[in-house]
Amino acid sequence: MRDYEFQLLDAIADNPTVTQAGLAVQLGVAVGSINWYIKRMVAKGYVKATRMHRTRLKYHLTPEGVAVLARRTAEYMEQSLLVYRKLRIAAMETAVDIQNKGIECVLLQGDSDATDILRLTLLEHGVVSTSESADWLVRCVGHDYYLESCTDVRVNNRLHESGSTT
């Protein structure tokens, strides 16, 4: 099943009286595509359409549609927890490495969920994370953490800015 189909099922579950035009705007696709997807969902037995007014339909998820949506939600949650656990392990290893080096304060660089997980893990380990200035820098890149001396970073930045290649 495609992502659009899951988004469509989710949108119908949230608001059974939503129009095809409303769904198109919400999902960012053409009304014709919504019409095609709804017909497909009806044929698969995931959605039932009933007439509200002469020109208006009301959509209901069937038990099969609810089950498909629930399975997809459970899979998403499982994947999210797997990613969280991996990030948490990496953050704990980084925190222990920082502690073993006797570092008490680090400059935390990054703006992501991985950065937030590291920030909380450092707090648990008694390491102060700052966004101001410190002797050590932890860069959060994707799902990886890199510990660097700020002295080395400042020297490299000065060399780069001056155009020096040594």
C-alpha positions as a Markdown table, in Angstrom:
| # | Residue | x | y | z |
|---|---|---|---|---|
| 1 | Met | 0.0 | 0.0 | 0.0 |
| 2 | Arg | 1.3 | 3.5 | -0.9 |
| 3 | Asp | 1.7 | 6.4 | 1.6 |
| 4 | Tyr | -1.0 | 8.4 | -0.1 |
| 5 | Glu | -3.4 | 5.5 | 0.6 |
| 6 | Phe | -2.5 | 5.5 | 4.2 |
| 7 | Gln | -2.8 | 9.2 | 4.4 |
| 8 | Leu | -6.2 | 9.0 | 2.8 |
| 9 | Leu | -7.4 | 6.3 | 5.2 |
| 10 | Asp | -6.1 | 8.4 | 8.1 |
| 11 | Ala | -7.8 | 11.6 | 6.8 |
| 12 | Ile | -11.1 | 9.8 | 6.4 |
| 13 | Ala | -10.8 | 8.3 | 9.9 |
| 14 | Asp | -10.4 | 11.8 | 11.2 |
| 15 | Asn | -13.3 | 13.3 | 9.3 |
| 16 | Pro | -15.8 | 11.0 | 7.5 |
| 17 | Thr | -17.7 | 14.0 | 6.1 |
| 18 | Val | -14.6 | 15.5 | 4.4 |
| 19 | Thr | -15.0 | 16.2 | 0.7 |
| 20 | Gln | -12.8 | 15.0 | -2.1 |
| 21 | Ala | -11.7 | 18.6 | -2.7 |
| 22 | Gly | -10.9 | 18.9 | 1.0 |
| 23 | Leu | -8.9 | 15.7 | 0.8 |
| 24 | Ala | -7.1 | 16.9 | -2.3 |
| 25 | Val | -6.0 | 20.1 | -0.5 |
| 26 | Gln | -5.1 | 18.2 | 2.7 |
| 27 | Leu | -2.9 | 15.6 | 0.9 |
| 28 | Gly | -1.6 | 18.0 | -1.8 |
| 29 | Val | -2.9 | 16.0 | -4.8 |
| 30 | Ala | -5.4 | 16.5 | -7.6 |
| 31 | Val | -9.1 | 15.9 | -6.9 |
| 32 | Gly | -9.1 | 13.3 | -9.7 |
| 33 | Ser | -6.4 | 11.4 | -7.9 |
| 34 | Ile | -8.4 | 11.4 | -4.7 |
| 35 | Asn | -11.4 | 10.1 | -6.6 |
| 36 | Trp | -9.2 | 7.3 | -8.1 |
| 37 | Tyr | -7.7 | 6.4 | -4.7 |
| 38 | Ile | -11.1 | 6.3 | -3.0 |
| 39 | Lys | -12.5 | 4.0 | -5.7 |
| 40 | Arg | -9.5 | 1.8 | -5.2 |
| 41 | Met | -10.0 | 1.8 | -1.4 |
| 42 | Val | -13.7 | 0.9 | -1.9 |
| 43 | Ala | -12.8 | -1.9 | -4.2 |
| 44 | Lys | -10.3 | -3.3 | -1.7 |
| 45 | Gly | -13.0 | -3.1 | 1.0 |
| 46 | Tyr | -11.2 | -0.5 | 3.2 |
| 47 | Val | -13.7 | 2.3 | 2.7 |
| 48 | Lys | -17.5 | 2.5 | 2.3 |
| 49 | Ala | -19.1 | 5.5 | 0.8 |
| 50 | Thr | -22.7 | 6.5 | 1.6 |
| 51 | Arg | -24.8 | 9.3 | 0.2 |
| 52 | Met | -25.4 | 12.2 | 2.7 |
| 53 | His | -27.1 | 14.5 | 0.2 |
| 54 | Arg | -27.7 | 14.4 | -3.5 |
| 55 | Thr | -24.2 | 15.5 | -4.3 |
| 56 | Arg | -22.4 | 14.7 | -1.1 |
| 57 | Leu | -20.8 | 11.4 | 0.2 |
| 58 | Lys | -19.8 | 10.3 | 3.6 |
| 59 | Tyr | -16.9 | 8.0 | 3.9 |
| 60 | His | -16.5 | 5.2 | 6.5 |
| 61 | Leu | -13.5 | 3.0 | 7.2 |
| 62 | Thr | -14.6 | -0.6 | 7.2 |
| 63 | Pro | -13.2 | -3.0 | 9.8 |
| 64 | Glu | -10.6 | -4.0 | 7.2 |
| 65 | Gly | -9.7 | -0.4 | 6.6 |
| 66 | Val | -9.3 | 0.2 | 10.4 |
| 67 | Ala | -7.1 | -3.0 | 10.6 |
| 68 | Val | -4.8 | -1.8 | 7.8 |
| 69 | Leu | -4.5 | 1.6 | 9.3 |
| 70 | Ala | -3.8 | 0.1 | 12.8 |
| 71 | Arg | -1.1 | -2.2 | 11.4 |
| 72 | Arg | 0.6 | 0.7 | 9.6 |
| 73 | Thr | 0.5 | 2.8 | 12.8 |
| 74 | Ala | 2.0 | -0.1 | 14.8 |
| 75 | Glu | 4.8 | -0.6 | 12.2 |
| 76 | Tyr | 5.6 | 3.1 | 12.3 |
| 77 | Met | 5.7 | 3.1 | 16.1 |
| 78 | Glu | 8.0 | 0.1 | 16.1 |
| 79 | Gln | 10.4 | 1.7 | 13.5 |
| 80 | Ser | 10.4 | 4.9 | 15.6 |
| 81 | Leu | 11.3 | 3.1 | 18.7 |
| 82 | Leu | 14.0 | 1.2 | 16.9 |
| 83 | Val | 15.5 | 4.5 | 15.8 |
| 84 | Tyr | 15.2 | 6.0 | 19.3 |
| 85 | Arg | 16.9 | 3.0 | 20.9 |
| 86 | Lys | 19.8 | 3.2 | 18.4 |
| 87 | Leu | 20.2 | 6.9 | 19.1 |
| 88 | Arg | 19.9 | 6.4 | 22.8 |
| 89 | Ile | 22.7 | 3.7 | 22.8 |
| 90 | Ala | 24.9 | 6.0 | 20.7 |
| 91 | Ala | 24.2 | 8.9 | 23.0 |
| 92 | Met | 25.0 | 6.9 | 26.1 |
| 93 | Glu | 28.3 | 5.7 | 24.5 |
| 94 | Thr | 29.2 | 9.3 | 23.7 |
| 95 | Ala | 28.3 | 10.4 | 27.3 |
| 96 | Val | 30.5 | 7.7 | 28.8 |
| 97 | Asp | 33.3 | 8.6 | 26.5 |
| 98 | Ile | 33.0 | 12.3 | 27.5 |
| 99 | Gln | 33.0 | 11.3 | 31.2 |
| 100 | Asn | 36.0 | 9.0 | 30.8 |
| 101 | Lys | 37.9 | 11.9 | 29.3 |
| 102 | Gly | 37.1 | 14.0 | 32.3 |
| 103 | Ile | 35.1 | 16.5 | 30.3 |
| 104 | Glu | 32.4 | 18.4 | 32.3 |
| 105 | Cys | 31.0 | 20.8 | 29.7 |
| 106 | Val | 30.5 | 20.4 | 25.9 |
| 107 | Leu | 29.2 | 22.7 | 23.2 |
| 108 | Leu | 26.4 | 20.8 | 21.5 |
| 109 | Gln | 26.0 | 21.5 | 17.8 |
| 110 | Gly | 22.9 | 20.3 | 15.9 |
| 111 | Asp | 19.1 | 20.8 | 15.8 |
| 112 | Ser | 17.4 | 17.5 | 15.6 |
| 113 | Asp | 15.7 | 14.8 | 17.6 |
| 114 | Ala | 19.2 | 13.1 | 17.8 |
| 115 | Thr | 20.5 | 16.3 | 19.4 |
| 116 | Asp | 17.7 | 16.4 | 22.0 |
| 117 | Ile | 18.3 | 12.7 | 22.9 |
| 118 | Leu | 22.0 | 13.4 | 23.4 |
| 119 | Arg | 21.3 | 16.6 | 25.4 |
| 120 | Leu | 19.0 | 14.6 | 27.9 |
| 121 | Thr | 21.5 | 11.7 | 28.1 |
| 122 | Leu | 24.4 | 14.1 | 28.9 |
| 123 | Leu | 22.2 | 15.7 | 31.6 |
| 124 | Glu | 21.6 | 12.2 | 33.1 |
| 125 | His | 25.4 | 11.7 | 33.1 |
| 126 | Gly | 26.1 | 15.0 | 34.8 |
| 127 | Val | 27.7 | 16.6 | 31.7 |
| 128 | Val | 26.7 | 20.2 | 31.0 |
| 129 | Ser | 25.7 | 20.9 | 27.4 |
| 130 | Thr | 25.8 | 24.5 | 26.3 |
| 131 | Ser | 25.2 | 26.4 | 23.1 |
| 132 | Glu | 27.6 | 29.2 | 24.1 |
| 133 | Ser | 31.2 | 28.2 | 24.4 |
| 134 | Ala | 33.2 | 25.2 | 25.7 |
| 135 | Asp | 36.5 | 23.5 | 25.2 |
| 136 | Trp | 34.8 | 20.5 | 23.6 |
| 137 | Leu | 32.3 | 20.2 | 20.8 |
| 138 | Val | 29.8 | 17.4 | 20.1 |
| 139 | Arg | 28.5 | 17.6 | 16.6 |
| 140 | Cys | 25.2 | 15.7 | 15.8 |
| 141 | Val | 25.2 | 14.7 | 12.2 |
| 142 | Gly | 22.3 | 12.5 | 11.2 |
| 143 | His | 22.3 | 9.6 | 13.7 |
| 144 | Asp | 26.0 | 10.0 | 14.6 |
| 145 | Tyr | 27.8 | 12.0 | 17.3 |
| 146 | Tyr | 31.3 | 13.4 | 16.9 |
| 147 | Leu | 33.4 | 14.7 | 19.9 |
| 148 | Glu | 36.0 | 17.3 | 18.9 |
| 149 | Ser | 38.3 | 19.7 | 20.7 |
| 150 | Cys | 37.1 | 23.2 | 20.1 |
| 151 | Thr | 40.7 | 24.3 | 20.0 |
| 152 | Asp | 41.2 | 22.1 | 16.9 |
| 153 | Val | 38.0 | 23.3 | 15.4 |
| 154 | Arg | 39.0 | 27.0 | 15.9 |
| 155 | Val | 42.5 | 26.4 | 14.4 |
| 156 | Asn | 41.0 | 24.6 | 11.4 |
| 157 | Asn | 38.4 | 27.4 | 10.9 |
| 158 | Arg | 41.2 | 30.0 | 11.0 |
| 159 | Leu | 43.3 | 28.1 | 8.5 |
| 160 | His | 40.3 | 27.7 | 6.2 |
| 161 | Glu | 39.3 | 31.4 | 6.5 |
| 162 | Ser | 42.9 | 32.5 | 5.8 |
| 163 | Gly | 43.2 | 30.2 | 2.8 |
| 164 | Ser | 46.2 | 28.4 | 4.3 |
| 165 | Thr | 46.7 | 24.8 | 3.2 |
| 166 | Thr | 49.2 | 23.8 | 6.0 |
